[in-house]
């Protein structure tokens, strides 16, 4: 969802006086420059109930991130217990037979530890589902209430416009787009996608703090190389948007030709201009195949750069992690490395 489209639509709703008449006349509207809203100004049509719902959804979304960090902590404990059990098994196999009783105790301890961890896994999984449901439900209900209010204000403003205003919008298709597509984009932008963003943000911060606390040396090495991965995904996003806009522009020109010909089909037929219009349509789409080829090639290169960057990060972690385990075994273990 494009944030620019969302904020422009919310700002484009004409200001309504108390009597319901728009204060923008035709001259003012022609000279009006659409201003981009700030992030919080998008929610200017929310009421107290919407704000409470969004606050509850925000807390629940942040809680899901905390649950994920706790799951990583449990995974670290599981890995450490399994590795320690394997080391004890290998050590006991090289000793005398009377020490098998100790081996049996280690197996029982491992089973007890795993049983307790499974209970914690189930509990955290249930809490994550509950928090996700609360967060998404609150934001979706709030967005639906705000969109209904925006749609009412927009429709109230539309019915007080002059007939010439409708003629202009009907020719360009702006009116139907404002009532359907744009409002849907605004709903998506202030709805469940906000909850998803907050959840992923809390997950990233929680995991980063947990990694720095448990093994800051390995974390700093990975963070030093991680900008390569971020750069790769940024390039993919930028080139995707760039070439998609070029393709959409070419298709919009072709669509305009089609609409023009269909509106004047009698004139085109009377002057035998079918071939001329077909040539115009073909010419408008002439650059589309080359744009698609360039897009595929550049995105392929960016994807290769992304895979190489990810491989470099894993290579550094797989080399430096075991080194820390060998040299600083009192601070680093297999559980910390894997977690």
C-alpha positions as CSV (number, residue, x, y, z in Angstrom):
1,X,0.0,0.0,0.0
2,X,1.4,3.4,-1.0
3,X,1.5,5.8,2.0
4,X,1.6,8.8,-0.4
5,X,-1.7,7.7,-2.0
6,X,-3.3,7.3,1.5
7,X,-2.3,10.6,2.9
8,X,-3.1,12.4,-0.3
9,X,-6.6,10.9,-0.3
10,X,-7.3,11.8,3.3
11,X,-6.1,15.4,2.7
12,X,-8.0,15.6,-0.6
13,X,-11.4,15.3,1.2
14,X,-12.7,18.9,1.0
15,X,-13.1,20.8,4.3
16,X,-16.8,20.9,5.3
17,X,-18.4,23.8,6.9
18,X,-21.0,23.3,9.7
19,X,-23.8,23.6,7.2
20,X,-22.3,20.8,5.0
21,X,-21.1,23.0,2.1
22,X,-17.6,22.8,0.9
23,X,-15.5,26.0,1.3
24,X,-13.5,25.2,-1.8
25,X,-14.8,26.9,-4.9
26,X,-13.7,25.8,-8.4
27,X,-11.0,28.5,-8.6
28,X,-9.5,27.5,-5.3
29,X,-9.6,23.8,-6.2
30,X,-7.8,24.4,-9.5
31,X,-5.0,26.2,-7.7
32,X,-4.9,23.8,-4.7
33,X,-1.8,21.9,-4.1
34,X,-2.2,18.5,-2.5
35,X,-0.2,18.4,0.7
36,X,1.3,15.2,2.2
37,X,0.1,14.6,5.7
38,X,2.2,13.5,8.6
39,X,1.9,10.0,9.9
40,X,-0.4,10.9,12.8
41,X,-2.6,13.2,10.7
42,X,-3.8,10.2,8.8
43,X,-5.8,9.3,11.9
44,X,-7.5,12.7,12.2
45,X,-10.9,11.0,11.6
46,X,-10.6,8.6,14.6
47,X,-12.5,9.0,17.8
48,X,-11.9,7.9,21.3
49,X,-13.0,4.4,20.7
50,X,-10.7,4.1,17.7
51,X,-7.7,5.4,19.7
52,X,-8.4,2.9,22.5
53,X,-8.6,0.1,20.0
54,X,-5.3,1.1,18.4
55,X,-3.6,1.4,21.8
56,X,-4.8,-2.1,22.7
57,X,-3.7,-3.4,19.3
58,X,-0.3,-1.8,19.7
59,X,0.3,-3.4,23.1
60,X,-0.7,-6.8,21.8
61,X,1.5,-6.4,18.7
62,X,4.5,-5.5,20.8
63,X,3.7,-8.5,23.0
64,X,4.0,-10.9,20.1
65,X,7.5,-9.6,19.5
66,X,8.4,-10.3,23.1
67,X,7.0,-13.8,22.8
68,X,9.2,-14.5,19.8
69,X,12.3,-13.4,21.7
70,X,11.3,-15.8,24.5
71,X,10.9,-18.6,22.0
72,X,14.5,-18.0,20.8
73,X,15.6,-18.2,24.4
74,X,13.9,-21.6,24.8
75,X,15.4,-22.8,21.6
76,X,18.8,-21.8,23.0
77,X,18.2,-23.9,26.1
78,X,17.1,-26.9,24.0
79,X,20.2,-26.7,21.8
80,X,22.5,-26.4,24.8
81,X,20.8,-29.3,26.6
82,X,21.1,-31.6,23.6
83,X,24.7,-30.7,22.9
84,X,25.6,-31.3,26.6
85,X,23.8,-34.6,26.6
86,X,25.8,-35.7,23.5
87,X,29.0,-34.7,25.1
88,X,28.2,-36.6,28.2
89,X,27.3,-39.7,26.1
90,X,30.6,-39.5,24.3
91,X,32.5,-39.1,27.5
92,X,30.7,-42.0,29.3
93,X,31.2,-44.3,26.3
94,X,35.0,-44.0,26.8
95,X,34.9,-44.8,30.5
96,X,34.3,-48.0,32.5
97,X,30.9,-49.7,32.7
98,X,30.0,-48.8,36.3
99,X,29.5,-45.2,35.2
100,X,26.4,-46.1,33.2
101,X,24.2,-45.2,36.2
102,X,25.4,-41.6,35.7
103,X,24.5,-41.9,32.0
104,X,21.0,-43.0,32.9
105,X,20.6,-40.0,35.2
106,X,21.7,-37.6,32.4
107,X,19.0,-39.1,30.1
108,X,16.4,-38.7,32.8
109,X,17.4,-35.1,33.4
110,X,17.3,-34.4,29.6
111,X,13.8,-35.9,29.3
112,X,12.6,-33.8,32.3
113,X,14.1,-30.6,30.8
114,X,12.6,-31.2,27.4
115,X,9.2,-31.9,29.0
116,X,9.2,-28.6,30.8
117,X,10.4,-26.8,27.7
118,X,7.6,-28.3,25.6
119,X,5.1,-26.9,28.1
120,X,6.7,-23.4,27.8
121,X,6.6,-23.7,24.0
122,X,2.9,-24.5,24.0
123,X,2.2,-21.6,26.4
124,X,4.1,-19.1,24.3
125,X,2.5,-20.4,21.1
126,X,-1.0,-19.9,22.6
127,X,-0.1,-16.4,23.9
128,X,1.3,-15.5,20.4
129,X,-1.9,-16.6,18.7
130,X,-4.0,-14.7,21.3
131,X,-1.9,-11.5,21.0
132,X,-1.9,-11.7,17.2
133,X,-5.7,-12.1,17.2
134,X,-6.2,-9.1,19.5
135,X,-3.8,-6.9,17.6
136,X,-5.2,-7.6,14.2
137,X,-8.8,-7.5,15.3
138,X,-8.4,-4.1,17.1
139,X,-6.7,-2.5,14.1
140,X,-9.1,-3.9,11.6
141,X,-12.1,-2.8,13.6
142,X,-10.6,0.7,14.1
143,X,-9.7,1.0,10.4
144,X,-13.2,0.0,9.3
145,X,-14.8,2.6,11.6
146,X,-12.5,5.3,10.4
147,X,-13.0,4.4,6.7
148,X,-16.8,4.5,7.2
149,X,-16.5,8.0,8.7
150,X,-14.2,9.1,5.8
151,X,-16.5,7.7,3.2
152,X,-19.5,9.5,4.8
153,X,-17.6,12.8,4.8
154,X,-16.4,12.3,1.3
155,X,-19.8,11.5,0.0
156,X,-21.3,14.4,1.9
157,X,-18.8,16.7,0.2
158,X,-19.4,15.2,-3.2
159,X,-23.1,15.8,-3.3
160,X,-22.6,19.5,-2.7
161,X,-20.4,20.0,-5.7
162,X,-21.3,21.7,-9.0
163,X,-22.3,19.7,-12.1
164,X,-19.1,20.7,-13.9
165,X,-17.1,19.2,-11.1
166,X,-18.8,15.8,-11.8
167,X,-18.2,16.1,-15.5
168,X,-14.4,16.4,-15.0
169,X,-14.2,13.6,-12.6
170,X,-16.4,11.2,-14.7
171,X,-14.2,11.7,-17.7
172,X,-11.0,10.8,-15.8
173,X,-12.5,8.1,-13.6
174,X,-11.3,9.9,-10.4
175,X,-14.6,9.8,-8.6
176,X,-15.1,6.0,-8.7
177,X,-11.4,5.6,-7.9
178,X,-11.8,7.9,-4.8
179,X,-14.9,5.9,-3.6
180,X,-13.4,2.5,-4.1
181,X,-9.7,1.9,-4.7
182,X,-8.3,4.9,-2.7
183,X,-10.4,4.2,0.3
184,X,-9.4,0.6,0.2
185,X,-5.7,1.6,0.2
186,X,-6.3,3.9,3.1
187,X,-8.0,1.0,5.0
188,X,-5.1,-1.3,4.3
189,X,-2.6,1.3,5.4
190,X,-4.2,2.0,8.8
191,X,-5.5,-1.5,9.4
192,X,-3.8,-4.9,10.0
193,X,-0.6,-3.9,8.2
194,X,0.1,-1.5,11.0
195,X,-0.2,-4.3,13.5
196,X,2.0,-6.5,11.4
197,X,4.6,-3.8,11.2
198,X,4.6,-3.2,14.9
199,X,4.9,-6.9,15.6
200,X,7.9,-7.3,13.3
201,X,9.5,-4.2,14.7
202,X,9.1,-5.5,18.3
203,X,10.4,-8.9,17.1
204,X,13.5,-7.3,15.6
205,X,14.2,-5.2,18.7
206,X,13.6,-8.0,21.1
207,X,15.9,-10.5,19.2
208,X,18.6,-7.8,18.8
209,X,18.6,-7.0,22.5
210,X,18.6,-10.7,23.4
211,X,21.5,-11.4,21.0
212,X,23.5,-8.5,22.4
213,X,22.9,-9.7,26.0
214,X,23.8,-13.4,25.4
215,X,26.7,-13.0,22.9
216,X,27.5,-9.4,22.0
217,X,30.8,-10.3,20.2
218,X,29.2,-12.6,17.7
219,X,26.2,-10.2,17.3
220,X,28.4,-7.2,16.5
221,X,30.3,-9.2,13.8
222,X,27.0,-10.2,12.2
223,X,25.6,-6.6,12.5
224,X,28.8,-5.3,10.8
225,X,28.0,-7.4,7.7
226,X,24.2,-7.1,7.8
227,X,24.1,-3.8,5.9
228,X,25.0,-5.7,2.7
229,X,21.8,-7.7,3.0
230,X,19.8,-4.6,3.8
231,X,21.4,-2.9,0.7
232,X,20.5,-5.8,-1.5
233,X,16.8,-5.8,-0.5
234,X,16.7,-2.0,-0.8
235,X,18.0,-2.3,-4.4
236,X,15.4,-5.0,-5.2
237,X,12.6,-2.8,-3.8
238,X,13.8,0.3,-5.6
239,X,14.2,-1.3,-9.0
240,X,10.9,-3.1,-8.7
241,X,9.1,0.1,-8.0
242,X,11.0,1.9,-10.8
243,X,10.2,-0.6,-13.6
244,X,6.7,-1.2,-12.4
245,X,6.0,2.5,-12.7
246,X,7.4,2.5,-16.2
247,X,5.3,-0.5,-17.2
248,X,2.2,1.1,-15.6
249,X,2.8,4.3,-17.4
250,X,3.1,2.5,-20.8
251,X,-0.1,0.6,-20.1
252,X,-1.9,3.7,-19.0
253,X,-1.0,5.4,-22.3
254,X,-2.3,2.4,-24.2
255,X,-5.4,2.3,-22.1
256,X,-6.0,6.0,-22.8
257,X,-5.8,5.2,-26.6
258,X,-8.3,2.4,-26.2
259,X,-10.7,4.6,-24.3
260,X,-10.4,7.4,-26.9
261,X,-11.1,5.0,-29.8
262,X,-14.0,3.4,-28.1
263,X,-15.6,6.8,-27.2
264,X,-15.2,7.9,-30.9
265,X,-15.7,4.5,-32.6
266,X,-18.1,5.9,-35.1
267,X,-15.7,8.6,-36.2
268,X,-12.8,6.1,-36.4
269,X,-15.0,3.8,-38.5
270,X,-16.3,6.6,-40.7
271,X,-12.8,7.7,-41.6
272,X,-11.4,4.2,-41.9
273,X,-8.9,4.8,-39.1
274,X,-8.7,1.3,-37.6
275,X,-5.2,0.6,-38.8
276,X,-4.0,4.0,-37.8
277,X,-5.4,3.5,-34.2
278,X,-4.0,0.0,-34.1
279,X,-0.5,1.4,-35.0
280,X,-0.9,4.0,-32.3
281,X,-1.8,1.3,-29.8
282,X,1.1,-0.9,-30.8
283,X,3.6,2.0,-30.7
284,X,2.5,2.9,-27.2
285,X,3.4,-0.7,-26.0
286,X,6.7,-0.8,-28.0
287,X,8.9,-0.3,-25.0
288,X,7.1,-2.7,-22.7
289,X,9.0,-5.9,-23.7
290,X,12.4,-4.1,-23.3
291,X,11.3,-2.7,-19.9
292,X,10.4,-6.3,-18.8
293,X,13.7,-7.7,-20.0
294,X,15.7,-5.0,-18.2
295,X,13.6,-5.5,-15.1
296,X,14.2,-9.2,-15.0
297,X,17.9,-8.9,-15.6
298,X,18.5,-6.2,-13.0
299,X,16.3,-7.9,-10.4
300,X,18.2,-11.2,-11.1
301,X,21.5,-9.4,-10.4
302,X,20.1,-7.9,-7.2
303,X,18.8,-11.3,-6.1
304,X,22.2,-12.8,-6.7
305,X,23.8,-9.9,-4.7
306,X,21.3,-10.7,-1.9
307,X,22.2,-14.4,-1.9
308,X,25.9,-13.6,-1.8
309,X,25.4,-11.1,1.0
310,X,23.4,-13.6,3.0
311,X,26.1,-16.3,2.4
312,X,28.8,-13.9,3.6
313,X,26.8,-13.3,6.8
314,X,26.4,-17.1,7.4
315,X,30.0,-17.7,6.6
316,X,31.2,-15.2,9.1
317,X,28.9,-16.5,11.8
318,X,29.9,-20.1,11.2
319,X,33.6,-19.3,11.4
320,X,33.5,-16.8,14.3
321,X,30.9,-18.7,16.4
322,X,32.9,-22.0,16.8
323,X,36.0,-19.9,17.4
324,X,34.4,-18.1,20.4
325,X,33.1,-21.5,21.7
326,X,36.7,-22.9,21.6
327,X,38.4,-19.8,23.1
328,X,35.7,-18.5,25.5
329,X,33.8,-21.7,26.5
330,X,32.8,-20.1,29.8
331,X,30.8,-17.4,28.0
332,X,29.8,-19.0,24.7
333,X,28.1,-22.4,24.0
334,X,26.4,-24.1,21.1
335,X,23.1,-22.9,22.4
336,X,24.1,-19.3,22.3
337,X,25.6,-19.7,18.9
338,X,22.6,-21.4,17.4
339,X,20.1,-19.1,19.2
